[in-house]
Amino acid sequence: MRTSPGFITSLKPNQVFVFGSNTEGIHGGGAARIAHQKFRAIYGQARGLQGQSYAIVTKDLKKGMRSIDLEEIRKEVNELLTFATINPHLEFLVTRFGCELAGYEEREIGEMFRGKVIPDNILLPQSFLQYL
């Protein structure tokens, strides 16, 4: 499996930056800020494809860290896998979403990909691979 770069600053036309978002779609910090500034993430849109980015909700700003249930994040991961499968012309560069500002451990997020069919057009962070 190919891995996503540790720090993504540019994308090819067919690449999509996958980042952790909040329920409000306020892309003010971390990878969400980069998504908004560089890859056309839409302010106020909390999830899904937006420009050259794809948001997965990992935090409720009103409740703070670890405020989104892991099962809800797992559902969004499954939606990403489905979306990538039906869009093989796109390449999804997954960040360590949920592991910084949202407060989850890499193990908790990385394990969400365990046992799943991961399409070839999804590149996971190196740190997630040990949990597959």
C-alpha positions in Angstrom: 0.0 0.0 0.0 1.3 3.5 -0.9 1.2 6.0 1.9 0.3 9.7 1.9 3.0 12.2 2.5 3.5 13.4 6.1 2.9 17.1 5.2 0.9 17.9 2.1 1.4 21.4 0.6 0.3 20.8 -3.0 -1.8 18.4 -5.0 -1.9 17.1 -8.5 -5.3 17.9 -10.3 -6.7 14.4 -9.5 -5.7 14.4 -5.9 -7.9 15.0 -2.9 -6.7 16.1 0.6 -8.6 14.2 3.3 -8.8 16.0 6.6 -10.6 16.1 10.0 -13.4 18.7 10.3 -15.7 19.9 13.0 -19.5 19.9 13.0 -19.7 23.6 12.2 -17.3 23.4 9.2 -15.1 26.1 10.7 -11.8 25.2 9.1 -9.7 27.3 11.4 -6.9 25.1 12.6 -4.6 22.1 11.7 -5.2 20.3 8.5 -8.7 21.8 8.1 -7.1 25.3 7.9 -4.7 24.0 5.2 -7.7 22.4 3.4 -9.5 25.8 3.4 -6.5 27.9 2.4 -5.0 25.7 -0.2 -7.5 23.1 -1.4 -10.8 24.9 -1.5 -12.5 23.4 1.6 -15.8 25.3 2.0 -16.2 27.3 5.2 -19.4 26.1 6.8 -19.4 22.7 5.1 -18.6 20.0 7.7 -18.2 16.9 5.6 -17.6 15.4 2.2 -16.0 16.5 -1.0 -15.3 20.2 -1.3 -12.9 21.6 -3.9 -9.8 19.3 -3.8 -10.5 18.3 -0.2 -12.7 15.8 1.6 -13.8 16.4 5.2 -14.5 13.8 7.9 -16.1 15.2 11.0 -14.1 14.4 14.1 -14.9 17.2 16.6 -17.8 19.3 17.8 -16.4 22.7 18.6 -19.0 23.3 21.3 -18.0 20.2 23.2 -14.3 20.1 22.6 -11.8 17.2 22.2 -13.1 13.6 21.7 -16.6 15.0 21.3 -17.7 12.9 18.3 -18.4 9.2 19.0 -15.9 6.9 17.4 -18.8 5.0 15.7 -19.8 8.2 14.0 -16.3 8.7 12.7 -16.2 5.0 11.6 -19.4 5.7 9.5 -17.7 8.6 7.8 -14.6 6.5 7.1 -16.9 3.9 5.4 -18.5 6.7 3.4 -15.0 7.8 2.3 -14.1 4.3 1.2 -17.3 4.0 -0.8 -16.8 7.4 -2.4 -13.2 6.5 -3.3 -14.4 3.2 -4.8 -16.9 5.0 -7.1 -14.4 7.7 -8.0 -11.3 5.7 -9.1 -10.1 8.6 -11.2 -9.3 10.5 -7.9 -6.5 9.8 -5.5 -7.2 10.5 -1.8 -4.3 11.6 0.4 -5.5 10.9 3.9 -4.0 13.0 6.8 -3.8 11.9 10.4 -7.3 13.2 10.8 -8.7 13.2 14.3 -5.3 12.7 15.9 -4.4 16.3 16.8 -7.1 18.9 17.6 -9.8 16.3 18.0 -7.8 14.3 20.5 -8.0 10.7 19.3 -5.1 8.3 19.2 -3.6 7.1 15.9 -4.6 3.6 16.9 -8.3 4.6 17.3 -8.5 6.1 13.9 -6.1 3.7 12.1 -8.1 0.7 13.4 -11.2 2.0 11.5 -9.5 0.9 8.3 -8.8 -2.6 9.6 -10.6 -5.4 7.8 -11.9 -3.1 5.2 -11.3 -3.2 1.4 -9.2 -0.1 0.9 -9.2 1.0 -2.7 -5.9 1.5 -4.4 -6.7 5.2 -4.7 -6.6 5.8 -1.0 -3.2 6.6 0.5 -3.1 6.3 4.3 -0.6 7.9 6.6 2.3 5.7 7.5 1.3 5.9 11.2 -2.1 4.2 10.5 -0.6 1.2 8.7 0.5 -0.6 11.8 -3.2 -0.8 13.0 -4.6 -2.4 9.8 
